[in-house]
């Protein structure tokens, strides 16, 4: 992290989402998370689709905390790094 400290945050409760895998064109597999319409991907195999789905979830979560042109972090704000693991 640029110019800041790295914190490890322990979450005491978790979130659970259902991954939906469906066949699509040309034998590919579409993967999405039920309840999060912005988290969707496709790949040639279900294993690859699952890996890409985790990447899509990471990017989605990062988009929620990354400052955009319309939002700037408040003075004294902190950024935390979150590590996601598939089980």
Secondary structure, 3 states (H helix, E strand, C coil): CCCCCCCCCCCCCCCCCCEEEEECHHHCEEEEECCEEEEEEEECCHHHHHHHHHHHHHHHHHHHHCCCCCCCCCCCCCCCCCCCCCC
